[in-house]
Amino acid sequence: MTAPRPPFVPCPEEALQALTRKSKRLGAVISRLGPIQRLGDPDLFSAVVRAITGQQISSKAQATLMRRLAEALGSITPEAVCRAGAPALHALGLSERKAACILRFAEQIQSGDICPETLAALPDAEAIACLCQIKGVGVWTAEMILLFCLHRPDILSFDDFGIRRGLRMIMRRREISRAAFEQFRRRVSPYGSVASLYLWAVAGGALLELNDPAAAASPRSKRCP
């Protein structure tokens, strides 16, 4: 039986020390901010539901919908979702498409077509490919599930706006090309997930003296994030 995952995304000391050696700029950020505690979602089913629910809406709206789901269902499980059905999920505020995707995923878990334990044991690339077979889940969503739910240690997503923004801010560049991103990814591997935590923190304004060079280049925006 698989041991339960902790509620926080791992941020081990060995990763902080290694990243500080690998990247002087990221090391300076780590030194300023210290260890980061970021809540994850150790249950695969609820993590996928949360990811689908949060697509194209604000974090606040996502939190509201997840709270409604938890209150209405009692617990966010495949059994509870299947009992409720898509119309009930839609009535809670989910779009018809999202309700149908979540119900379909619950049915796949119930039928055994998708086994969370098997999926969790797959290598990163295979796990992403498997998750992308779930209707409503794309590569970025799958990467976030690997990081926040399965706690894979080396997830750094080029498709994530916040990560690219944080990288622009610490590298002092207006643009981060795919080639430059891949070079950074190789440098911080195998601790890309911890690097992601710090890039998100920077992008969110954790270091007020750092602005986004892309935003600073615009005559309409000279404010720090």
Residue frames as qw, qx, qy, qz and C-alpha x, y, z in Angstrom:
[[0.000, 0.887, 0.461, 0.000, 0.00, 0.00, 0.00],
 [0.405, 0.536, -0.023, 0.741, 1.34, 3.42, -0.99],
 [0.350, -0.398, -0.463, 0.711, 2.28, 5.68, 1.94],
 [0.107, 0.905, 0.410, -0.036, 0.17, 8.85, 2.19],
 [0.474, 0.429, 0.020, 0.769, 1.75, 11.96, 0.74],
 [0.251, -0.417, -0.407, 0.773, 2.29, 15.00, 3.01],
 [0.223, 0.840, 0.468, -0.158, 0.02, 18.03, 2.55],
 [0.009, 0.894, -0.202, -0.400, 2.87, 20.37, 1.57],
 [0.773, 0.597, -0.179, 0.116, 4.98, 20.25, -1.58],
 [0.832, -0.349, -0.009, 0.432, 8.41, 18.98, -0.47],
 [0.248, 0.917, -0.192, 0.248, 11.11, 21.65, -0.20],
 [0.896, -0.325, -0.098, 0.285, 14.09, 19.67, 1.16],
 [0.318, -0.857, 0.252, 0.319, 17.28, 21.28, 2.39],
 [0.615, -0.150, 0.590, 0.502, 19.36, 19.27, -0.07],
 [0.424, 0.669, 0.501, 0.348, 17.39, 20.83, -2.94],
 [0.066, -0.994, -0.062, 0.053, 17.92, 24.35, -1.59],
 [0.496, -0.637, 0.430, 0.405, 21.65, 23.79, -1.24],
 [0.598, 0.142, 0.630, 0.475, 21.94, 22.27, -4.72],
 [0.300, 0.829, 0.407, 0.238, 19.92, 25.05, -6.39],
 [0.232, -0.942, 0.103, 0.220, 22.02, 27.68, -4.63],
 [0.527, -0.401, 0.565, 0.492, 25.13, 26.08, -6.14],
 [0.515, 0.361, 0.673, 0.390, 23.58, 25.63, -9.58],
 [0.167, 0.736, 0.368, 0.543, 22.16, 29.15, -10.01],
 [0.309, -0.037, -0.338, 0.888, 23.59, 32.25, -8.36],
 [0.276, -0.246, -0.140, -0.919, 20.45, 34.30, -9.11],
 [0.711, -0.381, -0.479, -0.347, 18.06, 31.66, -7.82],
 [0.632, -0.159, -0.565, 0.506, 20.34, 31.08, -4.86],
 [0.062, 0.137, -0.229, 0.962, 19.99, 34.75, -3.90],
 [0.559, -0.322, -0.268, -0.716, 16.21, 34.37, -3.95],
 [0.777, -0.266, -0.570, 0.036, 16.37, 31.23, -1.80],
 [0.441, -0.006, -0.472, 0.763, 18.62, 33.04, 0.67],
 [0.185, -0.205, 0.069, -0.958, 16.12, 35.91, 0.94],
 [0.671, -0.230, -0.242, -0.662, 12.94, 33.85, 1.19],
 [0.343, -0.298, 0.821, -0.344, 14.11, 30.76, 3.06],
 [0.102, 0.140, 0.977, 0.127, 12.19, 27.45, 2.81],
 [0.443, -0.020, -0.208, -0.872, 8.78, 27.73, 1.13],
 [0.272, 0.193, 0.905, -0.262, 5.70, 25.89, 2.34],
 [0.431, 0.145, -0.336, -0.825, 3.09, 25.49, -0.38],
 [0.658, 0.069, 0.620, -0.422, 0.00, 23.37, 0.14],
 [0.163, 0.150, -0.832, -0.508, -0.54, 20.56, -2.31],
 [0.789, -0.008, 0.082, -0.608, -3.41, 18.15, -2.78],
 [0.190, -0.389, 0.901, 0.037, -2.22, 14.62, -1.99],
 [0.610, 0.288, 0.708, -0.208, -5.41, 12.94, -3.26],
 [0.228, -0.045, 0.663, 0.712, -5.21, 12.33, -7.01],
 [0.087, 0.611, 0.749, 0.242, -8.95, 12.43, -7.65],
 [0.114, -0.893, -0.321, 0.293, -9.55, 15.73, -5.86],
 [0.323, -0.506, 0.326, 0.730, -6.38, 17.15, -7.46],
 [0.200, 0.201, 0.716, 0.638, -7.72, 16.42, -10.95],
 [0.037, -0.779, -0.624, -0.051, -11.15, 17.81, -10.00],
 [0.252, -0.794, -0.083, 0.547, -9.49, 20.95, -8.65],
 [0.306, -0.263, 0.506, 0.763, -7.42, 21.32, -11.83],
 [0.117, 0.441, 0.738, 0.497, -10.43, 20.94, -14.13],
 [0.146, -0.830, -0.512, 0.168, -12.55, 23.23, -11.96],
 [0.302, -0.727, 0.017, 0.616, -9.91, 25.98, -12.00],
 [0.472, 0.167, 0.527, 0.686, -9.48, 26.19, -15.76],
 [0.113, 0.455, 0.370, 0.802, -10.01, 29.73, -17.13],
 [0.397, -0.827, -0.296, -0.265, -11.32, 31.15, -13.85],
 [0.012, -0.746, 0.438, -0.501, -9.68, 33.02, -10.97],
 [0.343, 0.112, -0.846, 0.392, -8.19, 31.30, -7.93],
 [0.298, -0.003, 0.489, -0.820, -10.93, 32.85, -5.80],
 [0.739, 0.130, -0.165, -0.639, -13.68, 31.46, -8.05],
 [0.627, 0.188, -0.756, -0.012, -11.97, 28.07, -8.05],
 [0.088, 0.089, -0.785, 0.606, -11.86, 28.04, -4.23],
 [0.527, 0.054, 0.244, -0.812, -15.56, 28.92, -4.11],
 [0.781, 0.168, -0.410, -0.441, -16.49, 26.08, -6.45],
 [0.495, 0.171, -0.821, 0.228, -14.35, 23.56, -4.57],
 [0.156, -0.056, 0.648, -0.744, -15.98, 24.61, -1.30],
 [0.686, 0.107, 0.006, -0.720, -19.44, 24.17, -2.83],
 [0.715, 0.200, -0.643, -0.187, -18.48, 20.74, -4.11],
 [0.272, 0.143, -0.832, 0.462, -17.16, 19.64, -0.73],
 [0.351, 0.015, 0.476, -0.806, -20.26, 20.92, 1.07],
 [0.734, 0.178, -0.144, -0.639, -22.71, 19.37, -1.41],
 [0.757, 0.230, -0.601, -0.114, -20.97, 16.03, -1.82],
 [0.824, -0.561, 0.062, -0.049, -19.69, 15.58, 1.72],
 [0.518, -0.528, 0.518, 0.429, -16.32, 14.59, 0.30],
 [0.511, 0.674, -0.325, -0.422, -14.85, 14.89, -3.18],
 [0.463, -0.229, 0.850, 0.104, -14.59, 11.24, -4.15],
 [0.180, 0.062, -0.771, -0.608, -15.44, 9.27, -7.29],
 [0.098, -0.402, -0.906, 0.085, -18.34, 7.63, -5.47],
 [0.040, 0.619, 0.422, -0.661, -19.84, 10.95, -4.37],
 [0.147, 0.404, -0.367, -0.825, -19.46, 12.48, -7.84],
 [0.164, -0.081, -0.888, -0.421, -21.10, 9.49, -9.53],
 [0.046, -0.519, -0.799, 0.300, -24.00, 9.59, -7.06],
 [0.074, 0.597, 0.175, -0.780, -24.52, 13.30, -7.71],
 [0.564, 0.539, 0.565, 0.268, -24.36, 13.20, -11.52],
 [0.382, 0.193, 0.228, 0.875, -23.51, 15.94, -14.00],
 [0.142, -0.739, -0.387, -0.533, -26.73, 18.03, -13.57],
 [0.589, -0.762, -0.226, 0.144, -26.08, 18.40, -9.84],
 [0.624, -0.240, 0.096, 0.737, -22.46, 19.40, -10.48],
 [0.209, 0.452, 0.362, 0.788, -23.62, 21.95, -13.04],
 [0.338, -0.813, -0.391, -0.268, -26.13, 23.35, -10.55],
 [0.639, -0.607, -0.129, 0.454, -23.26, 24.08, -8.16],
 [0.033, 0.918, -0.144, -0.369, -21.74, 26.48, -10.70],
 [0.461, -0.276, 0.689, 0.486, -19.57, 24.26, -12.87],
 [0.438, 0.412, -0.395, -0.695, -19.92, 24.62, -16.62],
 [0.933, 0.139, 0.111, -0.314, -21.63, 21.73, -18.38],
 [0.699, 0.529, -0.466, 0.116, -18.29, 20.77, -19.98],
 [0.032, 0.512, -0.717, 0.472, -16.43, 20.73, -16.66],
 [0.707, -0.170, 0.446, -0.522, -19.23, 18.80, -14.96],
 [0.933, 0.291, -0.095, -0.187, -19.18, 16.20, -17.73],
 [0.504, 0.573, -0.592, 0.260, -15.35, 15.91, -17.57],
 [0.238, -0.436, 0.687, -0.531, -15.36, 15.42, -13.80],
 [0.845, -0.011, 0.306, -0.438, -18.15, 12.85, -13.95],
 [0.849, 0.433, -0.300, -0.054, -16.37, 10.96, -16.74],
 [0.261, 0.553, -0.695, 0.379, -13.16, 10.87, -14.71],
 [0.527, -0.289, 0.584, -0.545, -15.06, 9.59, -11.64],
 [0.925, 0.184, 0.080, -0.322, -16.60, 6.85, -13.77],
 [0.673, 0.533, -0.500, 0.118, -13.17, 5.86, -15.12],
 [0.069, -0.470, 0.736, -0.483, -11.86, 5.54, -11.56],
 [0.721, -0.095, 0.428, -0.536, -14.91, 3.56, -10.49],
 [0.917, 0.324, -0.074, -0.220, -14.67, 1.17, -13.44],
 [0.782, -0.377, 0.380, 0.320, -10.94, 0.64, -13.00],
 [0.668, 0.673, 0.130, 0.289, -10.07, 2.12, -16.40],
 [0.224, 0.729, -0.357, 0.540, -7.83, 4.53, -14.48],
 [0.796, -0.431, -0.359, 0.229, -5.98, 3.31, -11.40],
 [0.117, -0.963, 0.166, -0.176, -4.51, 6.13, -9.24],
 [0.707, -0.555, 0.406, 0.166, -1.90, 3.82, -7.70],
 [0.788, 0.239, 0.390, 0.412, -0.71, 2.64, -11.11],
 [0.321, 0.873, 0.112, 0.351, -0.62, 6.17, -12.47],
 [0.358, -0.906, 0.218, -0.052, 1.33, 7.40, -9.46],
 [0.781, -0.351, 0.433, 0.282, 4.00, 4.77, -10.09],
 [0.720, 0.581, 0.237, 0.297, 4.64, 5.80, -13.71],
 [0.495, -0.118, 0.087, 0.857, 7.68, 7.89, -14.77],
 [0.079, 0.524, 0.157, -0.834, 6.95, 11.59, -15.33],
 [0.220, 0.239, -0.535, -0.780, 6.48, 11.49, -19.10],
 [0.241, -0.214, -0.917, -0.235, 4.25, 8.42, -18.94],
 [0.070, -0.514, -0.682, 0.516, 2.19, 9.86, -16.08],
 [0.159, 0.446, -0.051, -0.879, 1.66, 13.09, -18.06],
 [0.265, 0.073, -0.738, -0.616, 0.61, 11.10, -21.12],
 [0.195, -0.351, -0.913, 0.075, -1.82, 9.06, -19.01],
 [0.007, 0.537, 0.465, -0.704, -3.33, 12.14, -17.37],
 [0.175, 0.339, -0.306, -0.872, -3.75, 13.81, -20.75],
 [0.183, -0.179, -0.890, -0.379, -6.07, 10.98, -21.74],
 [0.032, -0.558, -0.700, 0.445, -8.54, 12.30, -19.17],
 [0.164, 0.699, 0.457, 0.525, -10.99, 14.61, -20.89],
 [0.233, -0.948, -0.127, -0.178, -10.32, 18.18, -19.80],
 [0.633, -0.654, 0.258, 0.324, -6.67, 17.59, -18.82],
 [0.615, 0.755, -0.177, 0.144, -3.85, 19.00, -20.95],
 [0.732, 0.235, -0.388, 0.508, -0.08, 18.96, -20.54],
 [0.018, 0.508, -0.348, 0.788, 0.12, 21.98, -18.20],
 [0.729, -0.426, 0.061, -0.533, -2.66, 20.61, -15.99],
 [0.959, -0.043, -0.265, 0.092, -0.94, 17.23, -15.89],
 [0.509, 0.385, -0.414, 0.649, 2.36, 18.87, -14.92],
 [0.288, -0.517, 0.287, -0.754, 0.67, 20.72, -12.05],
 [0.905, -0.290, -0.070, -0.304, -0.89, 17.46, -10.83],
 [0.844, 0.152, -0.367, 0.359, 2.54, 15.81, -10.87],
 [0.249, 0.434, -0.395, 0.771, 3.99, 18.67, -8.83],
 [0.368, -0.391, 0.281, -0.795, 1.22, 19.42, -6.33],
 [0.890, -0.189, 0.029, -0.414, -0.30, 15.97, -5.94],
 [0.972, 0.085, -0.171, 0.140, 2.27, 13.33, -6.82],
 [0.428, -0.849, 0.262, 0.163, 5.15, 15.50, -5.51],
 [0.853, 0.322, 0.090, 0.400, 7.45, 14.75, -8.42],
 [0.503, -0.646, 0.004, 0.574, 10.73, 16.59, -7.75],
 [0.341, -0.242, 0.436, 0.797, 11.64, 17.82, -11.25],
 [0.272, 0.702, 0.630, 0.190, 8.62, 19.65, -12.74],
 [0.120, -0.518, 0.046, 0.846, 9.31, 23.03, -14.34],
 [0.477, 0.584, 0.652, 0.079, 6.65, 23.99, -16.87],
 [0.233, -0.015, 0.325, 0.917, 7.38, 26.25, -19.83],
 [0.136, -0.530, -0.639, -0.541, 3.63, 26.60, -20.33],
 [0.381, -0.707, -0.514, 0.301, 3.18, 28.22, -16.92],
 [0.181, 0.853, 0.088, 0.482, 2.98, 32.02, -17.16],
 [0.503, -0.852, 0.112, -0.089, 4.04, 32.56, -13.55],
 [0.839, -0.267, 0.260, 0.396, 7.15, 30.44, -13.91],
 [0.578, 0.470, 0.226, 0.627, 8.23, 32.29, -17.07],
 [0.092, -0.916, -0.064, -0.385, 7.47, 35.61, -15.39],
 [0.683, -0.705, 0.161, 0.105, 9.51, 34.71, -12.33],
 [0.804, -0.005, 0.274, 0.528, 12.38, 33.62, -14.55],
 [0.338, 0.740, 0.165, 0.557, 12.25, 36.92, -16.47],
 [0.342, -0.911, 0.010, -0.229, 12.39, 38.75, -13.17],
 [0.728, -0.586, 0.264, 0.239, 15.40, 36.97, -11.72],
 [0.721, 0.124, 0.374, 0.570, 17.28, 36.81, -15.04],
 [0.008, 0.693, 0.006, -0.721, 16.37, 40.44, -15.88],
 [0.156, 0.003, 0.738, 0.656, 15.18, 39.59, -19.41],
 [0.473, 0.204, -0.002, -0.857, 12.19, 40.84, -21.37],
 [0.869, 0.164, -0.238, -0.401, 11.66, 37.43, -22.93],
 [0.497, -0.382, 0.779, -0.023, 12.58, 33.86, -22.03],
 [0.585, 0.360, -0.559, -0.464, 13.00, 31.81, -25.18],
 [0.972, -0.122, -0.055, -0.195, 12.33, 28.08, -25.17],
 [0.751, 0.354, -0.406, 0.381, 16.06, 27.48, -25.60],
 [0.026, 0.526, -0.478, 0.703, 16.93, 29.68, -22.60],
 [0.747, -0.353, 0.173, -0.537, 14.21, 28.00, -20.56],
 [0.977, 0.051, -0.207, 0.000, 15.52, 24.54, -21.40],
 [0.496, 0.460, -0.491, 0.548, 19.03, 25.60, -20.45],
 [0.313, -0.473, 0.428, -0.703, 17.74, 26.78, -17.05],
 [0.908, -0.176, -0.014, -0.379, 15.69, 23.59, -16.65],
 [0.864, 0.210, -0.392, 0.236, 18.80, 21.44, -17.21],
 [0.213, 0.512, -0.497, 0.668, 20.76, 23.54, -14.75],
 [0.451, -0.374, 0.418, -0.695, 18.26, 23.16, -11.90],
 [0.905, -0.033, -0.328, -0.269, 17.43, 19.48, -12.58],
 [0.302, -0.344, -0.851, -0.256, 16.61, 17.28, -10.68],
 [0.139, -0.433, -0.600, 0.659, 15.09, 19.95, -8.42],
 [0.003, 0.298, 0.433, 0.851, 12.84, 21.71, -10.92],
 [0.368, -0.669, -0.617, -0.188, 9.80, 21.53, -8.65],
 [0.464, -0.623, -0.280, 0.564, 11.51, 23.46, -5.86],
 [0.250, -0.068, 0.263, 0.930, 12.77, 25.97, -8.43],
 [0.133, -0.529, -0.619, -0.565, 9.15, 26.36, -9.56],
 [0.410, -0.721, -0.515, 0.217, 8.06, 27.26, -6.02],
 [0.375, -0.507, -0.036, 0.775, 10.59, 30.11, -5.87],
 [0.124, 0.127, 0.485, 0.857, 9.80, 31.39, -9.37],
 [0.236, -0.664, -0.638, -0.309, 6.10, 31.53, -8.48],
 [0.427, -0.693, -0.350, 0.463, 6.94, 33.40, -5.28],
 [0.294, -0.263, 0.202, 0.896, 9.01, 35.96, -7.21],
 [0.014, -0.345, -0.622, -0.702, 6.30, 36.33, -9.86],
 [0.337, -0.710, -0.611, -0.095, 3.77, 36.94, -7.09],
 [0.025, -0.852, 0.063, -0.519, 5.77, 39.86, -5.67],
 [0.816, -0.480, -0.226, 0.227, 7.69, 38.22, -2.81],
 [0.548, -0.262, 0.045, 0.793, 10.69, 40.47, -3.57],
 [0.199, 0.877, 0.354, -0.256, 9.28, 43.94, -4.09],
 [0.121, -0.727, 0.352, 0.577, 12.46, 45.35, -5.63],
 [0.273, -0.062, 0.824, 0.492, 12.16, 42.97, -8.58],
 [0.567, 0.478, 0.129, -0.658, 9.87, 44.02, -11.40],
 [0.768, 0.292, 0.552, 0.144, 9.04, 42.23, -14.62],
 [0.232, -0.366, 0.411, 0.802, 11.28, 43.51, -17.43],
 [0.132, 0.373, 0.769, 0.502, 8.54, 42.67, -19.95],
 [0.109, -0.839, -0.530, 0.057, 6.07, 44.89, -18.10],
 [0.319, -0.700, 0.026, 0.639, 8.68, 47.61, -17.49],
 [0.317, -0.038, 0.566, 0.760, 9.29, 47.75, -21.23],
 [0.062, 0.652, 0.677, 0.335, 5.69, 48.76, -21.83],
 [0.076, 0.278, -0.091, 0.953, 5.00, 52.54, -21.67],
 [0.551, -0.486, -0.287, -0.614, 1.60, 51.77, -20.16],
 [0.861, -0.472, -0.181, -0.051, 2.96, 49.78, -17.22],
 [0.341, 0.610, -0.517, 0.494, 5.83, 50.85, -14.98],
 [0.639, -0.554, 0.283, -0.452, 4.56, 49.33, -11.74],
 [0.033, 0.323, -0.937, 0.131, 6.21, 46.45, -9.95],
 [0.572, -0.229, -0.705, -0.352, 4.05, 43.33, -9.76]]
